[in-house]
Amino acid sequence: MDGLERSLDGQAQVLRLSVMDNVGGQLAMRYGVRSVPTFVLLDGAGQVVFKQAGMPDRAKIESLVADLASR
């Protein structure tokens, strides 16, 4: 995640949340998180563009963020 945060700096905001706290738990329910870790990418309107359980695919996420930025 650290590398992904660095590579997306200035392009996207990366939030790390714990499903064990109140806000993280509420968002986990909202976005259907069933395992940890889960990566959820939202567009500027708050719509889910990509969701992946397990370790995030850095190249895919970087590509999706670049595509969103070019719209």
MDTraj code that builds the backbone (N, CA, C; nanometers):
import mdtraj as md
import numpy as np

residues = "MET ASP GLY LEU GLU ARG SER LEU ASP GLY GLN ALA GLN VAL LEU ARG LEU SER VAL MET ASP ASN VAL GLY GLY GLN LEU ALA MET ARG TYR GLY VAL ARG SER VAL PRO THR PHE VAL LEU LEU ASP GLY ALA GLY GLN VAL VAL PHE LYS GLN ALA GLY MET PRO ASP ARG ALA LYS ILE GLU SER LEU VAL ALA ASP LEU ALA SER ARG".split()
xyz = np.array([
    [0.0813, -0.1199, 0.0000],
    [0.0000, 0.0000, 0.0000],
    [0.0853, 0.1258, 0.0000],
    [0.1973, 0.1231, 0.0712],
    [0.2815, 0.2420, 0.0765],
    [0.3256, 0.2833, -0.0630],
    [0.3695, 0.1866, -0.1432],
    [0.4135, 0.2162, -0.2787],
    [0.3005, 0.2689, -0.3649],
    [0.1835, 0.2141, -0.3483],
    [0.0668, 0.2591, -0.4233],
    [0.0304, 0.4018, -0.3835],
    [0.0349, 0.4307, -0.2546],
    [0.0081, 0.5670, -0.2082],
    [0.1066, 0.6663, -0.2697],
    [0.2333, 0.6292, -0.2718],
    [0.3347, 0.7185, -0.3296],
    [0.3127, 0.7383, -0.4789],
    [0.2831, 0.6315, -0.5514],
    [0.2684, 0.6428, -0.6963],
    [0.1412, 0.7188, -0.7357],
    [0.0407, 0.7209, -0.6490],
    [-0.0846, 0.7908, -0.6790],
    [-0.0898, 0.9306, -0.6186],
    [0.0159, 0.9715, -0.5514],
    [0.0198, 1.1026, -0.4875],
    [-0.0100, 1.2117, -0.5901],
    [-0.1073, 1.2947, -0.5599],
    [-0.1465, 1.4014, -0.6500],
    [-0.2496, 1.3603, -0.7539],
    [-0.2767, 1.2303, -0.7661],
    [-0.3745, 1.1801, -0.8631],
    [-0.5009, 1.1283, -0.7965],
    [-0.4840, 1.0693, -0.6775],
    [-0.5963, 1.0090, -0.6071],
    [-0.5684, 1.0121, -0.4579],
    [-0.6740, 1.0127, -0.3808],
    [-0.6599, 1.0079, -0.2358],
    [-0.6749, 0.8633, -0.1920],
    [-0.5786, 0.8147, -0.1158],
    [-0.5799, 0.6772, -0.0669],
    [-0.6126, 0.6800, 0.0816],
    [-0.7175, 0.6096, 0.1201],
    [-0.7577, 0.6003, 0.2601],
    [-0.7428, 0.4573, 0.3071],
    [-0.6841, 0.4404, 0.4224],
    [-0.6770, 0.3081, 0.4850],
    [-0.7750, 0.3087, 0.6007],
    [-0.8637, 0.2123, 0.6005],
    [-0.9643, 0.2039, 0.7061],
    [-0.9606, 0.0672, 0.7710],
    [-0.9932, 0.0652, 0.8978],
    [-1.0037, -0.0605, 0.9713],
    [-1.1505, -0.0992, 0.9830],
    [-1.1819, -0.2224, 0.9471],
    [-1.3200, -0.2691, 0.9603],
    [-1.3581, -0.2869, 1.1068],
    [-1.2596, -0.2752, 1.1947],
    [-1.2852, -0.2929, 1.3379],
    [-1.3328, -0.1638, 1.4048],
    [-1.3171, -0.0490, 1.3389],
    [-1.3678, 0.0730, 1.4009],
    [-1.5016, 0.1106, 1.3381],
    [-1.5690, 0.2084, 1.3954],
    [-1.7050, 0.2429, 1.3563],
    [-1.7155, 0.2852, 1.2094],
    [-1.6363, 0.3827, 1.1677],
    [-1.6445, 0.4327, 1.0305],
    [-1.6037, 0.3254, 0.9305],
    [-1.4926, 0.2577, 0.9571],
    [-1.4475, 0.1516, 0.8667],
    [-1.5491, 0.0397, 0.8562],
    [-1.6109, 0.0037, 0.9661],
    [-1.7130, -0.1014, 0.9649],
    [-1.8353, -0.0623, 0.8833],
    [-1.8764, 0.0639, 0.8974],
    [-1.9920, 0.1115, 0.8200],
    [-1.9616, 0.1118, 0.6698],
    [-1.8422, 0.1575, 0.6341],
    [-1.8050, 0.1587, 0.4923],
    [-1.7866, 0.0178, 0.4376],
    [-1.7355, -0.0725, 0.5179],
    [-1.7222, -0.2120, 0.4758],
    [-1.8591, -0.2701, 0.4415],
    [-1.9586, -0.2396, 0.5245],
    [-2.0948, -0.2880, 0.4961],
    [-2.1490, -0.2226, 0.3689],
    [-2.1279, -0.0928, 0.3533],
    [-2.1788, -0.0194, 0.2367],
    [-2.1224, -0.0760, 0.1065],
    [-1.9935, -0.1100, 0.1074],
    [-1.9284, -0.1548, -0.0160],
    [-1.9130, -0.3064, -0.0246],
    [-1.9769, -0.3796, 0.0642],
    [-1.9787, -0.5254, 0.0549],
    [-1.8448, -0.5920, 0.0782],
    [-1.7646, -0.5347, 0.1671],
    [-1.6349, -0.5943, 0.1984],
    [-1.6583, -0.7202, 0.2809],
    [-1.6038, -0.8315, 0.2333],
    [-1.6227, -0.9596, 0.3019],
    [-1.4911, -1.0203, 0.3502],
    [-1.3787, -0.9656, 0.3032],
    [-1.2492, -1.0145, 0.3485],
    [-1.1517, -0.8977, 0.3561],
    [-1.0463, -0.9193, 0.4311],
    [-0.9450, -0.8159, 0.4512],
    [-0.8115, -0.8703, 0.4047],
    [-0.7372, -0.7979, 0.3248],
    [-0.7665, -0.6630, 0.2775],
    [-0.8582, -0.6637, 0.1557],
    [-0.9306, -0.5557, 0.1384],
    [-1.0089, -0.5315, 0.0176],
    [-0.9807, -0.3895, -0.0276],
    [-0.9589, -0.3709, -0.1559],
    [-0.9314, -0.2402, -0.2151],
    [-1.0540, -0.1991, -0.2948],
    [-1.1037, -0.0782, -0.2691],
    [-1.2199, -0.0255, -0.3414],
    [-1.1789, 0.1065, -0.4059],
    [-1.1988, 0.1185, -0.5368],
    [-1.1678, 0.2411, -0.6095],
    [-1.2990, 0.3082, -0.6471],
    [-1.3128, 0.4339, -0.6059],
    [-1.4333, 0.5112, -0.6353],
    [-1.3993, 0.6210, -0.7348],
    [-1.4961, 0.6540, -0.8208],
    [-1.4757, 0.7667, -0.9116],
    [-1.5133, 0.8957, -0.8384],
    [-1.5059, 1.0077, -0.9067],
    [-1.5343, 1.1365, -0.8456],
    [-1.6766, 1.1512, -0.7957],
    [-1.7680, 1.0703, -0.8466],
    [-1.9078, 1.0740, -0.8043],
    [-1.9356, 0.9753, -0.6914],
    [-1.8332, 0.9025, -0.6472],
    [-1.8509, 0.8065, -0.5389],
    [-1.8991, 0.6695, -0.5822],
    [-1.8965, 0.6432, -0.7133],
    [-1.9389, 0.5135, -0.7642],
    [-1.8198, 0.4171, -0.7669],
    [-1.8455, 0.2912, -0.7320],
    [-1.7395, 0.1903, -0.7332],
    [-1.6979, 0.1619, -0.8769],
    [-1.5690, 0.1789, -0.9038],
    [-1.5132, 0.1531, -1.0360],
    [-1.4431, 0.0174, -1.0378],
    [-1.3868, -0.0198, -0.9235],
    [-1.3075, -0.1429, -0.9134],
    [-1.3060, -0.1860, -0.7670],
    [-1.3171, -0.3150, -0.7455],
    [-1.3077, -0.3698, -0.6093],
    [-1.2307, -0.5006, -0.6178],
    [-1.1331, -0.5166, -0.5287],
    [-1.0507, -0.6366, -0.5299],
    [-1.0214, -0.6807, -0.3876],
    [-1.0522, -0.8056, -0.3572],
    [-1.0149, -0.8653, -0.2294],
    [-0.8738, -0.9200, -0.2416],
    [-0.7999, -0.9164, -0.1330],
    [-0.6621, -0.9625, -0.1347],
    [-0.5685, -0.8464, -0.1622],
    [-0.4452, -0.8789, -0.1881],
    [-0.3476, -0.7735, -0.2141],
    [-0.3830, -0.7014, -0.3441],
    [-0.3792, -0.5678, -0.3415],
    [-0.4187, -0.4929, -0.4610],
    [-0.3205, -0.5109, -0.5762],
    [-0.3746, -0.5146, -0.6975],
    [-0.2961, -0.5218, -0.8205],
    [-0.2538, -0.3794, -0.8553],
    [-0.1328, -0.3430, -0.8171],
    [-0.0848, -0.2049, -0.8292],
    [-0.0934, -0.1526, -0.9725],
    [-0.0480, -0.2299, -1.0688],
    [-0.0487, -0.1857, -1.2085],
    [-0.1908, -0.1589, -1.2571],
    [-0.2831, -0.2463, -1.2236],
    [-0.4230, -0.2295, -1.2662],
    [-0.4829, -0.1049, -1.2031],
    [-0.4566, -0.0845, -1.0741],
    [-0.5124, 0.0315, -1.0046],
    [-0.4538, 0.1611, -1.0620],
    [-0.3243, 0.1634, -1.0850],
    [-0.2619, 0.2820, -1.1446],
    [-0.3220, 0.3121, -1.2818],
    [-0.3466, 0.2093, -1.3607],
    [-0.4064, 0.2263, -1.4927],
    [-0.5490, 0.2800, -1.4823],
    [-0.6271, 0.2252, -1.3910],
    [-0.7653, 0.2716, -1.3724],
    [-0.7697, 0.4171, -1.3266],
    [-0.6810, 0.4539, -1.2343],
    [-0.6759, 0.5927, -1.1865],
    [-0.6379, 0.6858, -1.3015],
    [-0.5424, 0.6453, -1.3835],
    [-0.5030, 0.7267, -1.4993],
    [-0.6199, 0.7432, -1.5960],
    [-0.6962, 0.6365, -1.6185],
    [-0.8128, 0.6436, -1.7057],
    [-0.9174, 0.7402, -1.6489],
    [-0.9415, 0.7322, -1.5188],
    [-1.0380, 0.8215, -1.4551],
    [-0.9933, 0.9669, -1.4644],
    [-0.8651, 0.9898, -1.4478],
    [-0.8104, 1.1262, -1.4510],
    [-0.8221, 1.1869, -1.5916],
    [-0.8214, 1.1024, -1.6938],
    [-0.8252, 1.1535, -1.8303],
    [-0.9674, 1.1820, -1.8793],
    [-1.0665, 1.1476, -1.8004],
    [-1.2065, 1.1707, -1.8420],
    [-1.2448, 1.3152, -1.8270],
])
top = md.Topology()
chain = top.add_chain()
for i, resn in enumerate(residues, 1):
    res = top.add_residue(resn, chain, resSeq=i)
    for name in ("N", "CA", "C"):
        top.add_atom(name, md.element.get_by_symbol(name[0]), res)
traj = md.Trajectory(xyz[None], top)
